[in-house]
Amino acid sequence: MDRCEVTDIVRARVGELLGDAQGIGDLDILSHHGLNSLLSVELTLRIEEDFDIIFEDDELNFENFETLKSITDLVAGKEYVHG
């Protein structure tokens, strides 16, 4: 799976939880668009399921889920290692 596909899936999952993700820039802070701790857990679970990955405890931090880009970077790194 290429990076564009990863980005599209991440954007779609964020959009499901926050509304229209097309208006969210890759570097926008997601908490400014309504991502809270409960939605973060839901987003994490959906992404793990979509990509058949598991995030390690040390990966579950604010920085990794701060922006669309940071989420995509995290997933892409796991995909390239495990995919």
SVG drawing of the C-alpha trace seen along z (x, -y; Angstrom):
<svg xmlns="http://www.w3.org/2000/svg" viewBox="-20 -24 30 32">
<polyline fill="none" stroke="black" stroke-width="0.4" points="0.0,0.0 1.5,-3.4 1.5,-6.5 -1.3,-8.1 -3.6,-5.2 -2.6,-5.3 -3.4,-9.0 -6.8,-8.5 -7.8,-5.9 -6.6,-7.9 -8.4,-11.0 -11.6,-8.9 -11.5,-7.6 -10.9,-11.1 -13.8,-12.3 -16.1,-9.6 -15.4,-10.8 -15.0,-14.6 -17.1,-15.3 -15.7,-16.5 -12.0,-15.8 -11.4,-17.3 -11.3,-20.7 -8.6,-19.6 -5.1,-20.2 -2.4,-17.6 -0.7,-19.6 -3.8,-20.9 -4.0,-20.0 -6.9,-17.5 -7.9,-18.5 -8.7,-21.9 -11.3,-20.2 -12.9,-18.2 -10.7,-15.2 -10.9,-14.3 -9.6,-11.4 -12.7,-9.3 -12.6,-9.9 -8.9,-9.2 -9.5,-5.8 -12.1,-5.1 -9.8,-6.4 -7.0,-4.2 -9.1,-1.1 -10.4,-1.8 -7.0,-2.4 -5.6,0.7 -8.4,2.7 -8.1,1.0 -4.4,1.7 -4.2,4.9 -1.7,3.4 -1.4,3.0 0.0,-0.2 2.5,0.4 1.8,-1.4 4.7,-3.8 3.2,-4.8 -0.1,-5.8 0.8,-9.4 -0.5,-12.9 2.3,-13.6 1.6,-10.5 -2.1,-11.4 -1.8,-15.2 -2.3,-15.7 -3.2,-13.7 0.4,-13.7 1.6,-12.3 -0.9,-9.5 0.0,-8.7 3.7,-8.7 3.1,-6.3 0.9,-3.9 3.2,-4.1 6.2,-3.2 4.4,-0.2 3.1,0.8 6.6,0.8 8.0,2.8 5.1,5.3 3.5,5.0"/>
</svg>
